[in-house]
Amino acid sequence: MNKELDWPRIAHLMKIGFVAALMVLAGDMLLGWGMQTKEIIL
């Protein structure tokens, strides 16, 4: 295996991961993450 890191590929994958994390956070907010009443959740 090559000992030199492929920094452009690593940076691209980190950007994809960051965007995916933001999408998950937005989905959690829309579905009611942190709701006070838990009876609504099935």
PyMOL Python script that loads the backbone (N, CA, C, O; Angstrom):
from pymol import cmd

cmd.read_pdbstr("""\
ATOM      1  N   MET A   1       0.836  -1.188   0.000  1.00  0.00           N
ATOM      2  CA  MET A   1       0.000   0.000   0.000  1.00  0.00           C
ATOM      3  C   MET A   1       0.878   1.247   0.000  1.00  0.00           C
ATOM      4  O   MET A   1       1.965   1.265   0.578  1.00  0.00           O
ATOM      5  N   ASN A   2       0.391   2.265  -0.647  1.00  0.00           N
ATOM      6  CA  ASN A   2       1.149   3.510  -0.754  1.00  0.00           C
ATOM      7  C   ASN A   2       1.189   4.208   0.605  1.00  0.00           C
ATOM      8  O   ASN A   2       0.159   4.340   1.266  1.00  0.00           O
ATOM      9  N   LYS A   3       2.379   4.656   1.022  1.00  0.00           N
ATOM     10  CA  LYS A   3       2.515   5.310   2.324  1.00  0.00           C
ATOM     11  C   LYS A   3       2.070   6.762   2.292  1.00  0.00           C
ATOM     12  O   LYS A   3       1.831   7.354   3.345  1.00  0.00           O
ATOM     13  N   GLU A   4       1.954   7.345   1.113  1.00  0.00           N
ATOM     14  CA  GLU A   4       1.548   8.738   1.002  1.00  0.00           C
ATOM     15  C   GLU A   4       0.020   8.816   0.967  1.00  0.00           C
ATOM     16  O   GLU A   4      -0.635   8.077   0.231  1.00  0.00           O
ATOM     17  N   LEU A   5      -0.535   9.725   1.774  1.00  0.00           N
ATOM     18  CA  LEU A   5      -1.985   9.869   1.856  1.00  0.00           C
ATOM     19  C   LEU A   5      -2.512  10.667   0.670  1.00  0.00           C
ATOM     20  O   LEU A   5      -1.856  11.581   0.171  1.00  0.00           O
ATOM     21  N   ASP A   6      -3.705  10.301   0.236  1.00  0.00           N
ATOM     22  CA  ASP A   6      -4.372  10.997  -0.865  1.00  0.00           C
ATOM     23  C   ASP A   6      -5.279  12.072  -0.276  1.00  0.00           C
ATOM     24  O   ASP A   6      -6.474  11.847  -0.089  1.00  0.00           O
ATOM     25  N   TRP A   7      -4.702  13.250   0.017  1.00  0.00           N
ATOM     26  CA  TRP A   7      -5.425  14.299   0.731  1.00  0.00           C
ATOM     27  C   TRP A   7      -6.637  14.837  -0.016  1.00  0.00           C
ATOM     28  O   TRP A   7      -7.642  15.122   0.635  1.00  0.00           O
ATOM     29  N   PRO A   8      -6.613  14.994  -1.335  1.00  0.00           N
ATOM     30  CA  PRO A   8      -7.838  15.450  -2.011  1.00  0.00           C
ATOM     31  C   PRO A   8      -9.006  14.476  -1.827  1.00  0.00           C
ATOM     32  O   PRO A   8     -10.143  14.905  -1.629  1.00  0.00           O
ATOM     33  N   ARG A   9      -8.736  13.184  -1.890  1.00  0.00           N
ATOM     34  CA  ARG A   9      -9.795  12.187  -1.687  1.00  0.00           C
ATOM     35  C   ARG A   9     -10.283  12.214  -0.241  1.00  0.00           C
ATOM     36  O   ARG A   9     -11.485  12.110   0.006  1.00  0.00           O
ATOM     37  N   ILE A  10      -9.373  12.350   0.708  1.00  0.00           N
ATOM     38  CA  ILE A  10      -9.753  12.403   2.122  1.00  0.00           C
ATOM     39  C   ILE A  10     -10.616  13.637   2.376  1.00  0.00           C
ATOM     40  O   ILE A  10     -11.626  13.549   3.074  1.00  0.00           O
ATOM     41  N   ALA A  11     -10.236  14.774   1.825  1.00  0.00           N
ATOM     42  CA  ALA A  11     -11.005  16.008   2.012  1.00  0.00           C
ATOM     43  C   ALA A  11     -12.398  15.871   1.397  1.00  0.00           C
ATOM     44  O   ALA A  11     -13.382  16.332   1.977  1.00  0.00           O
ATOM     45  N   HIS A  12     -12.481  15.243   0.234  1.00  0.00           N
ATOM     46  CA  HIS A  12     -13.779  15.046  -0.420  1.00  0.00           C
ATOM     47  C   HIS A  12     -14.686  14.156   0.425  1.00  0.00           C
ATOM     48  O   HIS A  12     -15.866  14.461   0.595  1.00  0.00           O
ATOM     49  N   LEU A  13     -14.152  13.069   0.950  1.00  0.00           N
ATOM     50  CA  LEU A  13     -14.952  12.164   1.783  1.00  0.00           C
ATOM     51  C   LEU A  13     -15.364  12.828   3.089  1.00  0.00           C
ATOM     52  O   LEU A  13     -16.460  12.574   3.588  1.00  0.00           O
ATOM     53  N   MET A  14     -14.510  13.671   3.648  1.00  0.00           N
ATOM     54  CA  MET A  14     -14.873  14.400   4.867  1.00  0.00           C
ATOM     55  C   MET A  14     -16.012  15.375   4.591  1.00  0.00           C
ATOM     56  O   MET A  14     -16.909  15.532   5.420  1.00  0.00           O
ATOM     57  N   LYS A  15     -15.981  16.034   3.428  1.00  0.00           N
ATOM     58  CA  LYS A  15     -17.070  16.947   3.073  1.00  0.00           C
ATOM     59  C   LYS A  15     -18.386  16.182   2.919  1.00  0.00           C
ATOM     60  O   LYS A  15     -19.429  16.639   3.387  1.00  0.00           O
ATOM     61  N   ILE A  16     -18.337  15.022   2.267  1.00  0.00           N
ATOM     62  CA  ILE A  16     -19.539  14.208   2.113  1.00  0.00           C
ATOM     63  C   ILE A  16     -20.069  13.784   3.480  1.00  0.00           C
ATOM     64  O   ILE A  16     -21.276  13.829   3.718  1.00  0.00           O
ATOM     65  N   GLY A  17     -19.188  13.377   4.366  1.00  0.00           N
ATOM     66  CA  GLY A  17     -19.591  12.966   5.707  1.00  0.00           C
ATOM     67  C   GLY A  17     -20.201  14.111   6.500  1.00  0.00           C
ATOM     68  O   GLY A  17     -21.164  13.908   7.240  1.00  0.00           O
ATOM     69  N   PHE A  18     -19.658  15.299   6.355  1.00  0.00           N
ATOM     70  CA  PHE A  18     -20.187  16.469   7.066  1.00  0.00           C
ATOM     71  C   PHE A  18     -21.573  16.829   6.566  1.00  0.00           C
ATOM     72  O   PHE A  18     -22.463  17.130   7.361  1.00  0.00           O
ATOM     73  N   VAL A  19     -21.763  16.799   5.244  1.00  0.00           N
ATOM     74  CA  VAL A  19     -23.082  17.091   4.674  1.00  0.00           C
ATOM     75  C   VAL A  19     -24.090  16.031   5.112  1.00  0.00           C
ATOM     76  O   VAL A  19     -25.232  16.362   5.428  1.00  0.00           O
ATOM     77  N   ALA A  20     -23.684  14.767   5.133  1.00  0.00           N
ATOM     78  CA  ALA A  20     -24.576  13.695   5.571  1.00  0.00           C
ATOM     79  C   ALA A  20     -24.961  13.881   7.039  1.00  0.00           C
ATOM     80  O   ALA A  20     -26.113  13.652   7.408  1.00  0.00           O
ATOM     81  N   ALA A  21     -24.015  14.291   7.871  1.00  0.00           N
ATOM     82  CA  ALA A  21     -24.314  14.523   9.285  1.00  0.00           C
ATOM     83  C   ALA A  21     -25.312  15.666   9.452  1.00  0.00           C
ATOM     84  O   ALA A  21     -26.196  15.593  10.305  1.00  0.00           O
ATOM     85  N   LEU A  22     -25.182  16.706   8.657  1.00  0.00           N
ATOM     86  CA  LEU A  22     -26.132  17.817   8.718  1.00  0.00           C
ATOM     87  C   LEU A  22     -27.524  17.378   8.266  1.00  0.00           C
ATOM     88  O   LEU A  22     -28.530  17.820   8.821  1.00  0.00           O
ATOM     89  N   MET A  23     -27.577  16.501   7.250  1.00  0.00           N
ATOM     90  CA  MET A  23     -28.869  15.995   6.787  1.00  0.00           C
ATOM     91  C   MET A  23     -29.544  15.147   7.867  1.00  0.00           C
ATOM     92  O   MET A  23     -30.755  15.239   8.063  1.00  0.00           O
ATOM     93  N   VAL A  24     -28.764  14.327   8.562  1.00  0.00           N
ATOM     94  CA  VAL A  24     -29.313  13.515   9.644  1.00  0.00           C
ATOM     95  C   VAL A  24     -29.810  14.402  10.774  1.00  0.00           C
ATOM     96  O   VAL A  24     -30.881  14.154  11.329  1.00  0.00           O
ATOM     97  N   LEU A  25     -29.052  15.424  11.118  1.00  0.00           N
ATOM     98  CA  LEU A  25     -29.472  16.352  12.168  1.00  0.00           C
ATOM     99  C   LEU A  25     -30.767  17.064  11.777  1.00  0.00           C
ATOM    100  O   LEU A  25     -31.658  17.216  12.613  1.00  0.00           O
ATOM    101  N   ALA A  26     -30.885  17.500  10.528  1.00  0.00           N
ATOM    102  CA  ALA A  26     -32.110  18.164  10.068  1.00  0.00           C
ATOM    103  C   ALA A  26     -33.285  17.192  10.130  1.00  0.00           C
ATOM    104  O   ALA A  26     -34.384  17.579  10.529  1.00  0.00           O
ATOM    105  N   GLY A  27     -33.070  15.935   9.741  1.00  0.00           N
ATOM    106  CA  GLY A  27     -34.128  14.937   9.821  1.00  0.00           C
ATOM    107  C   GLY A  27     -34.561  14.677  11.247  1.00  0.00           C
ATOM    108  O   GLY A  27     -35.751  14.519  11.517  1.00  0.00           O
ATOM    109  N   ASP A  28     -33.606  14.631  12.164  1.00  0.00           N
ATOM    110  CA  ASP A  28     -33.934  14.444  13.579  1.00  0.00           C
ATOM    111  C   ASP A  28     -34.771  15.615  14.095  1.00  0.00           C
ATOM    112  O   ASP A  28     -35.723  15.415  14.850  1.00  0.00           O
ATOM    113  N   MET A  29     -34.423  16.818  13.694  1.00  0.00           N
ATOM    114  CA  MET A  29     -35.188  17.993  14.126  1.00  0.00           C
ATOM    115  C   MET A  29     -36.610  17.949  13.564  1.00  0.00           C
ATOM    116  O   MET A  29     -37.565  18.266  14.273  1.00  0.00           O
ATOM    117  N   LEU A  30     -36.756  17.560  12.306  1.00  0.00           N
ATOM    118  CA  LEU A  30     -38.085  17.501  11.693  1.00  0.00           C
ATOM    119  C   LEU A  30     -38.947  16.415  12.322  1.00  0.00           C
ATOM    120  O   LEU A  30     -40.163  16.576  12.425  1.00  0.00           O
ATOM    121  N   LEU A  31     -38.335  15.308  12.745  1.00  0.00           N
ATOM    122  CA  LEU A  31     -39.093  14.211  13.335  1.00  0.00           C
ATOM    123  C   LEU A  31     -39.333  14.405  14.819  1.00  0.00           C
ATOM    124  O   LEU A  31     -40.004  13.584  15.446  1.00  0.00           O
ATOM    125  N   GLY A  32     -38.807  15.459  15.387  1.00  0.00           N
ATOM    126  CA  GLY A  32     -39.113  15.767  16.770  1.00  0.00           C
ATOM    127  C   GLY A  32     -38.090  15.295  17.767  1.00  0.00           C
ATOM    128  O   GLY A  32     -38.455  14.849  18.854  1.00  0.00           O
ATOM    129  N   TRP A  33     -36.828  15.377  17.434  1.00  0.00           N
ATOM    130  CA  TRP A  33     -35.759  15.022  18.365  1.00  0.00           C
ATOM    131  C   TRP A  33     -35.813  15.995  19.530  1.00  0.00           C
ATOM    132  O   TRP A  33     -35.814  17.209  19.326  1.00  0.00           O
ATOM    133  N   GLY A  34     -35.857  15.474  20.746  1.00  0.00           N
ATOM    134  CA  GLY A  34     -35.910  16.322  21.915  1.00  0.00           C
ATOM    135  C   GLY A  34     -37.325  16.700  22.316  1.00  0.00           C
ATOM    136  O   GLY A  34     -37.531  17.685  23.026  1.00  0.00           O
ATOM    137  N   MET A  35     -38.305  15.916  21.861  1.00  0.00           N
ATOM    138  CA  MET A  35     -39.683  16.211  22.247  1.00  0.00           C
ATOM    139  C   MET A  35     -39.873  15.932  23.740  1.00  0.00           C
ATOM    140  O   MET A  35     -39.224  15.050  24.303  1.00  0.00           O
ATOM    141  N   GLN A  36     -40.758  16.684  24.364  1.00  0.00           N
ATOM    142  CA  GLN A  36     -41.001  16.506  25.792  1.00  0.00           C
ATOM    143  C   GLN A  36     -41.896  15.296  26.068  1.00  0.00           C
ATOM    144  O   GLN A  36     -41.698  14.585  27.053  1.00  0.00           O
ATOM    145  N   THR A  37     -42.878  15.068  25.196  1.00  0.00           N
ATOM    146  CA  THR A  37     -43.787  13.933  25.400  1.00  0.00           C
ATOM    147  C   THR A  37     -43.376  12.790  24.490  1.00  0.00           C
ATOM    148  O   THR A  37     -43.180  12.982  23.290  1.00  0.00           O
ATOM    149  N   LYS A  38     -43.246  11.607  25.061  1.00  0.00           N
ATOM    150  CA  LYS A  38     -42.804  10.449  24.295  1.00  0.00           C
ATOM    151  C   LYS A  38     -43.990   9.583  23.836  1.00  0.00           C
ATOM    152  O   LYS A  38     -43.771   8.555  23.195  1.00  0.00           O
ATOM    153  N   GLU A  39     -45.235   9.967  24.145  1.00  0.00           N
ATOM    154  CA  GLU A  39     -46.378   9.149  23.761  1.00  0.00           C
ATOM    155  C   GLU A  39     -46.600   9.154  22.251  1.00  0.00           C
ATOM    156  O   GLU A  39     -47.177   8.213  21.706  1.00  0.00           O
ATOM    157  N   ILE A  40     -46.152  10.197  21.581  1.00  0.00           N
ATOM    158  CA  ILE A  40     -46.407  10.328  20.138  1.00  0.00           C
ATOM    159  C   ILE A  40     -45.542   9.334  19.364  1.00  0.00           C
ATOM    160  O   ILE A  40     -45.954   8.831  18.319  1.00  0.00           O
ATOM    161  N   ILE A  41     -44.357   9.055  19.872  1.00  0.00           N
ATOM    162  CA  ILE A  41     -43.412   8.172  19.173  1.00  0.00           C
ATOM    163  C   ILE A  41     -43.900   6.730  19.307  1.00  0.00           C
ATOM    164  O   ILE A  41     -44.229   6.268  20.400  1.00  0.00           O
ATOM    165  N   LEU A  42     -43.940   6.025  18.160  1.00  0.00           N
ATOM    166  CA  LEU A  42     -44.390   4.625  18.181  1.00  0.00           C
ATOM    167  C   LEU A  42     -43.295   3.689  18.627  1.00  0.00           C
ATOM    168  O   LEU A  42     -43.510   2.479  18.699  1.00  0.00           O
TER     169      LEU A  42
END
""", "prot")
cmd.dss("prot")
cmd.show_as("cartoon", "prot")
cmd.util.cbc("prot")
cmd.orient("prot")
